[in-house]
Amino acid sequence: MFLNHLKQSLQQLKLLKKPVIIVGHEAQRFNLGDAIEDFSKHNNIPVATLAMGKSTVSEEFENFIGTYNGSISDEAINRFVDEADTVITIGAKLTDSITGGFTQSFGPEKTISLNFDNVTIYGERLTTPYNFEAVINQLAATNLNQNYDKVVRPQLASNELKATDNKLTQEFYDRALQYFVQGKNTLVAEQGTSFFGLASQQLKANTNFIGQPLWGSIGYAFPSALGSQFANQKDNRRTVLSTGEGSLLLTIQDFGVAFKENLTPVIFIIENSGYTVERVIHGETEPYNDVPQLNYYTIPHAFGATDKQYLFINVDTEKDLVNAMQKANDIPDKLIVIQANMGVMDAPEQLIKTGQLFEAQNH
């Protein structure tokens, strides 16, 4: 009965001339990416993900249009969402740091929201019990017979990677990580410059993405990366972590766990002299955004590693980074620590825009 109600809502022609699907983390938890792709493909409906939900659908899927982040998303992605007359959100929570500070262009009046524990259709919350996973899997085979035009994916700007002897920047680092991370990698991005720089990068098929933008829990990413690596050893899925030196301080002791369990992730530590994410939002020169400067090359030994268990690489330039990535690929049986040195206020464009929005909202 519930699915029939939902289908009737979806088939309101006046409301569904130009729909778009936005996918969140709940769909990822239930492994519903394939079902969402099938629903999209049967009906020619474009699909975006929120950053919290990134990699739920393949980013090489023919109808995938990108990662949506409110008004600060790429213009080509925003056009799909802004012009939609119905937005179908699946397993999505609209929080500040993944909607450009709540600047999404749609409200409840044009949204069909399907979540794990509730459903809202054009502002009306349904009380009929339903099974989230079962409904999405049934939608996978649903043809709305609307004859929507074929989705034309946004044209990405040329992203050819040419390494030079120039000092390493956040912009080059983010693009290099996009090239480095392949299918059967899990990319874990700490909630700072790493997350805001990498969430908008298009990933290869079969790549998983993990972040923590809901609570913004710094320190989460390192143990999360180790847990992911430990859980996927049989699948030969290598975890790649990008974290800042400030966040790493909170859970740095987990290096001991990594070496005890002989885990072999690739760990990029962004060394930019403090909490750049916080400097962007508030307190650019305040001492509370400074952090202790550690000698990272001594950390593995301090936490019990032998020389055979790890490789440490320090990088200052674009070529240094690319060469370090190549070494990491060539050595799959060691934990690799790559210290990426960048400028104090070098930050991703989406973080700078988010910081400006947050600063305005706070005052």
Stockholm file with secondary structure:
# STOCKHOLM 1.0

chainA/1-363         MFLNHLKQSLQQLKLLKKPVIIVGHEAQRFNLGDAIEDFSKHNNIPVATLAMGKSTVSEEFENFIGTYNGSISDEAINRFVDEADTVITIGAKLTDSITGGFTQSFGPEKTISLNFDNVTIYGERLTTPYNFEAVINQLAATNLNQNYDKVVRPQLASNELKATDNKLTQEFYDRALQYFVQGKNTLVAEQGTSFFGLASQQLKANTNFIGQPLWGSIGYAFPSALGSQFANQKDNRRTVLSTGEGSLLLTIQDFGVAFKENLTPVIFIIENSGYTVERVIHGETEPYNDVPQLNYYTIPHAFGATDKQYLFINVDTEKDLVNAMQKANDIPDKLIVIQANMGVMDAPEQLIKTGQLFEAQNH
#=GR chainA/1-363 SS CHHHHHHHHHTCTTTCSSEEEEECHHHHHTTCHHHHHHHHHHHTCCEEEESTTTTSSCTTSTTEEEEECGGGSCHHHHHHHHTCSEEEEESCCCCGGGTTTTCCSCCGGGEEEECSSCEEETTEEECSCCCHHHHHHHHTTCCCCCCCCCCCCCCCCCCCCCCCSSBCCHHHHHHHHHHHCCTTEEEEECTTHHHHHHTTSCCCTTCEEECCTTTCCTTCHHHHHHHHHHHTTTTTCEEEEEEEHHHHHHHGGGHHHHHHTTCCCEEEEEESSSCHHHHHHSCTTCGGGCCCCCCGGGHHHHTTCCGGGEEEEEECBHHHHHHHHHHHHHCTTSEEEEEEECCTTCCCHHHHHHHHHHHHHHC
#=GC SS_cons         CHHHHHHHHHTCTTTCSSEEEEECHHHHHTTCHHHHHHHHHHHTCCEEEESTTTTSSCTTSTTEEEEECGGGSCHHHHHHHHTCSEEEEESCCCCGGGTTTTCCSCCGGGEEEECSSCEEETTEEECSCCCHHHHHHHHTTCCCCCCCCCCCCCCCCCCCCCCCSSBCCHHHHHHHHHHHCCTTEEEEECTTHHHHHHTTSCCCTTCEEECCTTTCCTTCHHHHHHHHHHHTTTTTCEEEEEEEHHHHHHHGGGHHHHHHTTCCCEEEEEESSSCHHHHHHSCTTCGGGCCCCCCGGGHHHHTTCCGGGEEEEEECBHHHHHHHHHHHHHCTTSEEEEEEECCTTCCCHHHHHHHHHHHHHHC
//
